[in-house]
Amino acid sequence: MKTLIISITVSLCSILFQKLEAQENLPSEEKRTEFIQQKKEEIIKEEKALLKYKVERINERLEKNLITAGEATTLKNEAAEIHAKNIENRIAILENETELKNRNEDFRGYISLGGNGKILDIKVNEERERLYDKRTTTDLVIAAGFNNALEDGQSLNDSDFKIGGSRFFEIGWAWKTRVFENSNWLRVKYGVSFQFNGLKPTDNRYFVENDKETTLQSFDYDLKKSKFRMDNLVAPVHFEFGPSTKVETDRSIRYSTVGKLKIGLGGYAGFNIGERQKLKYKVDGDKVKEKLKNDYNTNDLVYGLSAYLGWGGATLYGKYDLNPIFKDPNRELHNFSLGLRFDVD
């Protein structure tokens, strides 16, 4: 007990001396008021910046027709109400923390009372770590457009496939990683995608597999539809360039590419996971639908170059298979696509 009383007495005396010393260095009331006003303005500025960021995202969803104009207005009003309350609450917290700090100017760090054990342990003026933007984010990738295949030296005018009827579709999941820690001008985008490349032969033809050769041949009946489809599973990788908006608060830093120009250059590699042909025609007035699934002597490995260019979530997208569709000794046809790509985060 005697040791405890002595320890408490020494600690209280130490606190008293610290308080007397702190009183000599206390800032004037005018400076404190000016400091609080500055912090309030910073809070208002930060919340307005965050609100602006949310409104931009809502407008982007509206442009993509993911929400209606009425839903967009509701979301904007809800966001405005949230950040108005944030301003009110944060200013109240600031005032309370300032009042608490002024009352306890003399307490710095940890204060312990007691002998070998701690009776009182207080931690004040703790600085929270600033949270930067997540280095890696994820997106749903959807692309669609026109598809075709040509030999070297062949033009679209003499292509064996319909320009308007041959199409492609791609869906996948992508990760985007900021290359530099404190800058967002360069990103690496990588992921996994399913590609569905369709070709519609011209002149009432379809693909026929004969041993190691796959050729286009005329069909015996009038074809209402002749479509050859290749399904690929690939891993795309792109270097993405472009500016971004930096939204900075006292707690975090965020980077937004909403409405900003972006350029992606890269490629893909993977596997051909299936081929099939669909034929529709009539025999003696009866409709016939055939689904033919064979190997068709296609290459198992798929690899190529791809790029995209645009603003916001929608970009112009193109890809070119470096590998021929069919194995030797068949024609060296290379598949290529051009369309729109949507990165939905």
C-alpha positions in Angstrom: 0.0 0.0 0.0 2.9 2.4 0.9 4.5 1.7 -2.5 1.2 2.4 -4.3 0.6 5.7 -2.4 4.2 6.9 -3.2 3.8 6.0 -6.9 0.5 7.8 -7.2 1.9 10.9 -5.4 4.9 11.0 -7.7 2.8 10.6 -10.8 0.4 13.4 -9.7 3.3 15.7 -9.1 4.7 15.0 -12.5 1.3 15.7 -14.1 1.0 19.0 -12.2 4.5 20.1 -13.4 3.6 19.1 -17.0 0.4 21.1 -16.8 2.1 24.2 -15.6 4.7 23.9 -18.4 1.9 23.4 -21.0 0.0 26.4 -19.9 3.0 28.6 -20.8 2.9 27.2 -24.4 -0.9 27.2 -25.0 -1.9 28.9 -28.2 -4.1 32.0 -28.0 -7.9 31.6 -28.3 -7.8 33.5 -31.6 -5.4 30.9 -33.1 -7.5 28.1 -31.9 -10.7 29.5 -33.4 -8.8 30.1 -36.7 -7.6 26.5 -36.7 -11.1 25.1 -36.1 -12.5 27.2 -38.8 -9.9 26.0 -41.3 -10.6 22.3 -40.4 -14.4 22.9 -40.9 -13.7 24.3 -44.4 -11.5 21.2 -45.1 -14.3 18.9 -44.0 -16.9 20.6 -46.2 -14.5 20.6 -49.2 -13.7 16.8 -48.7 -17.4 15.8 -48.5 -18.3 17.9 -51.5 -15.5 16.2 -53.5 -16.8 12.7 -52.4 -20.3 13.7 -53.4 -19.1 14.9 -56.8 -17.4 11.5 -57.3 -20.6 9.6 -56.4 -22.7 11.8 -58.8 -20.3 11.1 -61.6 -20.6 7.4 -61.1 -24.4 7.7 -61.0 -24.4 9.7 -64.3 -22.2 7.0 -65.8 -24.7 4.3 -64.8 -27.5 6.5 -66.3 -25.6 6.8 -69.6 -25.3 3.0 -69.8 -29.0 2.7 -69.2 -28.4 0.7 -66.1 -30.8 2.9 -64.1 -33.6 5.3 -65.1 -33.5 9.1 -64.8 -35.9 8.9 -61.8 -33.6 6.4 -60.0 -30.6 8.5 -60.8 -32.3 11.6 -59.2 -33.2 9.5 -56.1 -29.7 8.2 -55.8 -28.2 11.7 -56.1 -30.6 13.1 -53.4 -29.7 10.2 -51.1 -26.0 10.9 -51.7 -26.4 14.6 -51.0 -28.3 13.9 -47.8 -25.6 11.4 -46.6 -22.8 13.9 -47.2 -24.7 16.8 -45.6 -25.1 14.6 -42.5 -21.4 13.6 -42.7 -20.5 17.3 -42.7 -22.7 17.9 -39.6 -21.4 14.9 -37.7 -17.7 15.5 -38.6 -17.9 19.1 -37.5 -19.5 18.0 -34.2 -16.8 15.4 -33.7 -14.1 18.1 -34.5 -15.6 20.5 -31.9 -15.8 17.7 -29.3 -12.3 16.5 -30.0 -11.0 20.1 -29.8 -12.7 20.6 -26.5 -11.4 17.3 -25.2 -7.9 18.2 -26.3 -8.0 21.6 -24.8 -9.0 20.1 -21.5 -6.2 17.6 -21.6 -3.3 19.6 -23.2 -1.1 18.3 -20.5 -1.6 14.6 -21.3 0.7 13.4 -24.1 1.2 9.8 -25.1 0.7 7.3 -22.3 0.2 8.0 -18.6 0.6 5.1 -16.2 -0.1 5.1 -12.5 0.9 2.3 -10.2 3.8 0.2 -9.2 4.7 -2.9 -11.2 1.2 -3.0 -12.7 -0.7 -0.3 -14.7 -3.7 1.2 -12.9 -4.4 3.9 -15.4 -3.4 3.8 -19.1 -4.5 6.7 -21.4 -3.5 7.2 -25.0 -4.3 10.6 -26.6 -3.4 12.5 -29.8 -3.2 9.2 -31.8 -2.9 9.8 -35.5 -4.8 7.5 -37.7 -3.0 6.0 -40.7 -4.1 7.5 -44.0 -5.7 4.9 -46.2 -4.6 5.2 -49.9 -6.7 4.0 -52.8 -6.8 0.2 -53.2 -3.9 -0.8 -55.4 -6.1 -3.5 -57.2 -9.7 -3.3 -58.2 -12.0 -5.7 -60.2 -14.3 -5.2 -63.2 -16.8 -7.2 -65.1 -15.8 -7.0 -68.8 -18.4 -7.4 -71.6 -17.6 -6.9 -75.3 -19.6 -7.4 -78.5 -19.3 -6.5 -82.2 -18.4 -7.7 -85.7 -16.3 -10.7 -86.4 -14.5 -12.0 -89.6 -11.6 -14.1 -90.8 -9.1 -13.4 -93.7 -6.0 -14.8 -95.3 -2.8 -12.7 -95.8 -3.5 -10.3 -98.6 -7.2 -10.9 -98.6 -9.6 -7.9 -98.1 -13.1 -7.7 -96.6 -14.6 -7.2 -100.1 -13.7 -10.8 -101.1 -14.1 -12.4 -97.6 -15.7 -15.8 -97.4 -17.9 -14.6 -94.5 -20.7 -12.1 -94.1 -19.6 -8.8 -92.7 -22.8 -7.9 -90.9 -23.9 -11.4 -89.9 -20.6 -12.6 -88.4 -20.3 -11.4 -84.8 -18.4 -12.0 -81.5 -19.2 -11.8 -77.9 -16.9 -11.7 -74.9 -17.5 -11.8 -71.1 -15.0 -12.1 -68.3 -13.6 -10.8 -65.0 -10.6 -8.5 -64.8 -8.3 -7.2 -62.2 -6.8 -3.7 -62.5 -3.6 -2.9 -60.6 -2.0 0.5 -60.3 1.7 0.2 -61.3 3.0 3.1 -59.2 2.1 3.5 -55.6 1.2 7.2 -55.7 0.2 7.6 -59.3 -2.6 6.2 -61.5 -1.5 7.1 -65.0 -0.4 3.5 -65.7 -2.4 0.4 -64.8 -2.1 -3.3 -65.6 -5.4 -5.0 -66.4 -5.5 -8.8 -66.4 -8.1 -11.5 -66.0 -10.0 -14.4 -67.5 -12.5 -14.2 -70.4 -14.8 -16.4 -72.6 -14.7 -15.4 -76.3 -17.4 -16.6 -78.7 -16.4 -15.9 -82.3 -19.1 -16.5 -85.0 -18.6 -16.8 -88.8 -21.4 -16.9 -91.3 -20.2 -18.2 -94.7 -21.3 -16.6 -97.9 -22.9 -18.2 -101.0 -25.0 -20.9 -99.3 -21.9 -22.7 -98.0 -20.9 -24.5 -94.8 -17.8 -26.1 -93.3 -17.1 -29.8 -94.1 -14.4 -31.8 -92.3 -12.7 -34.4 -94.5 -9.8 -36.1 -92.6 -7.3 -33.4 -92.0 -8.9 -30.8 -94.3 -11.7 -28.5 -93.5 -13.2 -26.7 -96.5 -16.2 -24.5 -97.4 -18.6 -26.4 -99.6 -22.0 -25.6 -101.2 -25.0 -27.0 -99.3 -27.6 -29.1 -101.2 -30.6 -27.0 -99.9 -31.2 -23.3 -99.5 -29.7 -22.3 -96.2 -31.6 -19.9 -94.1 -28.7 -19.9 -91.6 -25.2 -21.2 -91.7 -23.1 -20.3 -88.7 -19.7 -21.6 -87.5 -18.8 -20.7 -83.9 -15.5 -21.1 -81.9 -15.5 -20.8 -78.1 -12.2 -19.8 -76.4 -11.1 -19.5 -72.8 -8.3 -16.9 -72.7 -6.3 -14.8 -70.2 -6.1 -11.2 -71.5 -3.4 -8.8 -70.2 -3.4 -5.0 -71.1 -1.3 -2.0 -70.1 -3.9 0.8 -69.6 -2.8 4.4 -69.9 -4.8 7.5 -69.1 -5.5 10.3 -66.6 -7.6 10.1 -63.5 -9.2 12.3 -60.9 -7.6 12.3 -57.5 -10.1 12.6 -54.6 -8.1 13.3 -51.4 -9.4 13.5 -47.9 -7.7 13.4 -44.5 -8.5 9.7 -44.3 -8.0 8.4 -47.8 -6.9 9.0 -51.4 -9.0 7.7 -54.3 -8.5 7.7 -58.0 -11.4 7.9 -60.5 -11.2 7.3 -64.3 -14.9 8.2 -64.8 -15.2 10.2 -68.0 -11.5 10.0 -68.6 -9.7 8.9 -71.8 -8.1 5.5 -71.5 -6.0 3.4 -73.9 -5.3 -0.3 -73.4 -2.6 -2.2 -75.3 -1.9 -5.9 -74.8 -3.0 -9.4 -75.9 -4.4 -12.7 -74.8 -3.6 -16.4 -74.7 -5.6 -19.5 -74.0 -7.4 -22.5 -75.4 -10.0 -23.3 -77.9 -12.7 -25.2 -75.9 -15.2 -26.0 -78.6 -16.5 -25.6 -82.1 -19.9 -26.1 -83.6 -22.0 -25.4 -86.6 -25.7 -24.4 -86.9 -27.6 -25.0 -90.1 -31.2 -24.1 -90.8 -33.0 -25.0 -94.0 -36.2 -26.6 -95.5 -36.7 -30.0 -97.0 -40.1 -30.5 -98.8 -41.5 -27.6 -96.8 -40.4 -28.9 -93.4 -38.0 -26.8 -91.3 -34.8 -28.5 -90.4 -32.3 -27.4 -87.7 -28.9 -29.1 -87.3 -26.3 -28.6 -84.7 -23.0 -30.1 -85.8 -20.2 -30.5 -83.2 -16.8 -31.7 -84.5 -13.1 -30.8 -84.2 -13.0 -29.2 -87.6 -9.2 -29.4 -87.4 -9.0 -26.1 -85.5 -5.9 -25.1 -83.5 -6.2 -25.9 -79.8 -4.0 -22.9 -78.7 -5.3 -19.4 -79.1 -3.2 -16.2 -78.8 -3.4 -12.7 -80.3 -3.2 -8.9 -79.9 -5.9 -6.7 -78.6 -6.5 -3.0 -77.8 -9.2 -0.6 -76.6 -9.6 3.2 -76.7 -12.4 5.4 -75.3 -13.8 7.4 -72.4 -15.4 6.1 -69.2 -16.8 2.6 -69.2 -17.4 2.2 -72.9 -14.5 1.8 -75.3 -13.8 0.9 -78.9 -12.3 -2.6 -78.9 -10.4 -4.7 -81.4 -8.6 -8.1 -81.3 -6.7 -10.2 -83.8 -5.8 -13.9 -83.5 -2.1 -14.5 -84.4 -2.8 -18.2 -84.6 -4.6 -19.6 -87.7 -8.1 -20.9 -87.1 -7.3 -24.3 -88.8 -4.2 -26.5 -88.6 -2.0 -27.3 -91.6 -2.5 -28.1 -94.5 -5.7 -25.9 -94.4 -6.0 -22.3 -95.4 -4.3 -19.9 -93.0 -7.3 -17.9 -91.9 -6.9 -15.5 -88.9 -9.9 -14.4 -86.9 -10.4 -10.7 -86.0 -13.0 -8.7 -84.2 -14.1 -5.0 -83.8 -16.8 -3.8 -81.5 -17.5 -2.1 -78.1 -16.1 -3.1 -74.7 -17.8 -2.2 -71.4 -15.8 -2.3 -68.1 -18.4 -2.5 -65.3 -16.9 -1.9 -61.9 
